[in-house]
Amino acid sequence: MSEFGVTEPFRKELLAHCYRMLASVHEAEDAVQETYLRAWRSWSSFEGRSSLRVWLYRIATNVCLTAIEQRGRRALPSGLGAPATDLSPGVPPDDPAVRFVEPIAETLVTPAPTDPAAIVTLRESLRLALIAALQYLPPKQRAVLILREVLAFPAAEVATMLDTSVAAVKSTLQRARANLESTAPGEVSAPTDPEGLALLGDYIAGFENADTAALERALRADAAIEMVGTTTWFSGRVMCLQLLASAVGAPGDWRMIPIIANGQPAVGAYFKGDPYGVAVLTPTPTGLSHIHVFSDPELVPYFGLPRAPAP
């Protein structure tokens, strides 16, 4: 078997790893391509002193660390400033260096066949709030935390990947845990849990039927809506309902198709027959805590949806 055949089974998990590091699907795909290119170039020097998987993760992690140095971190609107106090249209950030977290389709990173426990673990490691929180960690801390806590590599293997000592890995992990603690996401219902499906149903009904009562049922009192791609976000059920009421239009204006993004229930949205973008929902036992709106029409086909909804 060629090196391509041997390494190909790792592609999806490497994409998930690079996405956690970079918070961008497009950059993660580029990083995986660079990983495979470097692996192909240095295949003759791979002497089997570590497993093939460890070797590939070493390459991928260092590719990502280089990318972070060159491009900086990504954020969500809530990480850029205070919530909006009125319904003024969202505006892009003044700083051109600011870039935003991107959503990821589950199909890109879920190998088949996969047992249910592995799917649960994968979804938890891709939560949108977690991906955003990871971006606040210094690059080395981010890498160590992901390699140790998410992927469960032993400290010795992580030390080998990062060309450092086991003691340094352990101390870096402690700092990463402490730094992440204040920004880590709370409890999130799985996209297949009954309460998550009910909240998704209320959200879809609210838009498709212009039913603000359904949207009000779905929102927690402390709910937030973030207009990703702008600096604008809204906090609290009252402000969120004002925004949603201004957006629902007339019955039939919106069509929404359920999908899964970042291990969370989400929708591909169409407005008057045209693709609008994707909304990622964060369901909890007490209602939706966050709605992240990505108003990019190109995300609709990216999630495997048609460019126009079926009649």
Solvent accessible surface area in square Angstrom, and as a share of the most:
residue,aa,sasa,rsa
1,M,194,0.87
2,S,63,0.40
3,E,38,0.17
4,F,111,0.46
5,G,30,0.29
6,V,51,0.29
7,T,4,0.02
8,E,81,0.36
9,P,98,0.62
10,F,38,0.16
11,R,75,0.27
12,K,80,0.34
13,E,50,0.23
14,L,0,0.00
15,L,16,0.08
16,A,1,0.01
17,H,0,0.00
18,C,0,0.00
19,Y,0,0.00
20,R,8,0.03
21,M,0,0.00
22,L,8,0.04
23,A,0,0.00
24,S,0,0.00
25,V,2,0.01
26,H,111,0.50
27,E,21,0.09
28,A,0,0.00
29,E,65,0.29
30,D,87,0.45
31,A,5,0.04
32,V,5,0.03
33,Q,107,0.47
34,E,53,0.24
35,T,0,0.00
36,Y,18,0.07
37,L,68,0.34
38,R,90,0.33
39,A,3,0.03
40,W,130,0.46
41,R,160,0.58
42,S,40,0.26
43,W,72,0.25
44,S,113,0.73
45,S,70,0.45
46,F,51,0.21
47,E,121,0.54
48,G,50,0.48
49,R,211,0.77
50,S,38,0.25
51,S,61,0.40
52,L,28,0.14
53,R,77,0.28
54,V,7,0.04
55,W,35,0.12
56,L,0,0.00
57,Y,0,0.00
58,R,79,0.29
59,I,21,0.11
60,A,0,0.00
61,T,0,0.00
62,N,50,0.26
63,V,11,0.06
64,C,0,0.00
65,L,16,0.08
66,T,55,0.32
67,A,8,0.06
68,I,13,0.07
69,E,140,0.63
70,Q,131,0.58
71,R,100,0.36
72,G,38,0.37
73,R,88,0.32
74,R,25,0.09
75,A,4,0.03
76,L,11,0.06
77,P,0,0.00
78,S,44,0.28
79,G,32,0.31
80,L,61,0.30
81,G,40,0.39
82,A,87,0.67
83,P,51,0.32
84,A,28,0.22
85,T,124,0.72
86,D,78,0.41
87,L,70,0.35
88,S,63,0.40
89,P,116,0.73
90,G,33,0.32
91,V,88,0.50
92,P,94,0.59
93,P,28,0.18
94,D,150,0.78
95,D,70,0.36
96,P,130,0.81
97,A,72,0.56
98,V,39,0.23
99,R,50,0.18
100,F,26,0.11
101,V,2,0.01
102,E,35,0.16
103,P,3,0.02
104,I,0,0.00
105,A,4,0.03
106,E,23,0.10
107,T,107,0.62
108,L,52,0.26
109,V,2,0.01
110,T,28,0.16
111,P,64,0.40
112,A,97,0.75
113,P,139,0.87
114,T,39,0.22
115,D,81,0.42
116,P,106,0.66
117,A,71,0.55
118,A,40,0.31
119,I,43,0.22
120,V,78,0.45
121,T,77,0.45
122,L,26,0.13
123,R,28,0.10
124,E,94,0.42
125,S,8,0.05
126,L,2,0.01
127,R,21,0.08
128,L,1,0.00
129,A,40,0.31
130,L,27,0.14
131,I,0,0.00
132,A,10,0.08
133,A,4,0.03
134,L,1,0.01
135,Q,3,0.01
136,Y,98,0.37
137,L,6,0.03
138,P,62,0.39
139,P,46,0.29
140,K,100,0.42
141,Q,17,0.08
142,R,5,0.02
143,A,0,0.00
144,V,3,0.02
145,L,9,0.04
146,I,0,0.00
147,L,0,0.00
148,R,65,0.24
149,E,85,0.38
150,V,39,0.22
151,L,31,0.15
152,A,77,0.59
153,F,7,0.03
154,P,72,0.45
155,A,12,0.09
156,A,58,0.45
157,E,60,0.27
158,V,0,0.00
159,A,7,0.05
160,T,66,0.38
161,M,0,0.00
162,L,10,0.05
163,D,110,0.57
164,T,57,0.33
165,S,61,0.39
166,V,58,0.33
167,A,74,0.57
168,A,35,0.27
169,V,1,0.00
170,K,115,0.49
171,S,44,0.28
172,T,15,0.09
173,L,9,0.04
174,Q,120,0.53
175,R,122,0.45
176,A,0,0.00
177,R,115,0.42
178,A,66,0.51
179,N,73,0.37
180,L,22,0.11
181,E,137,0.62
182,S,100,0.64
183,T,64,0.37
184,A,52,0.40
185,P,44,0.28
186,G,64,0.61
187,E,128,0.58
188,V,28,0.16
189,S,6,0.04
190,A,26,0.20
191,P,5,0.03
192,T,84,0.49
193,D,47,0.24
194,P,107,0.67
195,E,69,0.31
196,G,0,0.00
197,L,91,0.45
198,A,61,0.48
199,L,19,0.09
200,L,13,0.07
201,G,37,0.35
202,D,30,0.15
203,Y,6,0.02
204,I,25,0.13
205,A,31,0.24
206,G,0,0.00
207,F,10,0.04
208,E,43,0.19
209,N,88,0.45
210,A,27,0.21
211,D,50,0.26
212,T,56,0.33
213,A,56,0.44
214,A,1,0.00
215,L,1,0.00
216,E,86,0.38
217,R,152,0.55
218,A,1,0.01
219,L,4,0.02
220,R,61,0.22
221,A,73,0.56
222,D,86,0.44
223,A,1,0.00
224,A,5,0.04
225,I,1,0.01
226,E,2,0.01
227,M,44,0.20
228,V,13,0.08
229,G,35,0.33
230,T,25,0.15
231,T,45,0.26
232,T,16,0.09
233,W,36,0.13
234,F,3,0.01
235,S,48,0.31
236,G,20,0.19
237,R,81,0.30
238,V,107,0.62
239,M,36,0.16
240,C,0,0.00
241,L,33,0.16
242,Q,84,0.37
243,L,28,0.14
244,L,8,0.04
245,A,53,0.41
246,S,80,0.51
247,A,40,0.31
248,V,8,0.05
249,G,48,0.46
250,A,51,0.40
251,P,99,0.62
252,G,61,0.59
253,D,26,0.13
254,W,20,0.07
255,R,93,0.34
256,M,9,0.04
257,I,36,0.18
258,P,78,0.49
259,I,23,0.12
260,I,50,0.25
261,A,0,0.00
262,N,1,0.00
263,G,1,0.01
264,Q,2,0.01
265,P,2,0.01
266,A,0,0.00
267,V,0,0.00
268,G,0,0.00
269,A,4,0.03
270,Y,0,0.00
271,F,73,0.31
272,K,136,0.58
273,G,38,0.36
274,D,92,0.48
275,P,29,0.19
276,Y,70,0.27
277,G,0,0.00
278,V,2,0.01
279,A,4,0.03
280,V,0,0.00
281,L,0,0.00
282,T,15,0.09
283,P,0,0.00
284,T,6,0.03
285,P,80,0.50
286,T,104,0.60
287,G,5,0.05
288,L,1,0.01
289,S,9,0.06
290,H,60,0.27
291,I,1,0.01
292,H,5,0.02
293,V,18,0.10
294,F,11,0.05
295,S,60,0.39
296,D,62,0.32
297,P,62,0.39
298,E,100,0.45
299,L,18,0.09
300,V,0,0.00
301,P,39,0.24
302,Y,64,0.24
303,F,23,0.09
304,G,67,0.64
305,L,24,0.12
306,P,69,0.43
307,R,131,0.48
308,A,60,0.47
309,P,26,0.16
310,A,64,0.49
311,P,182,1.14
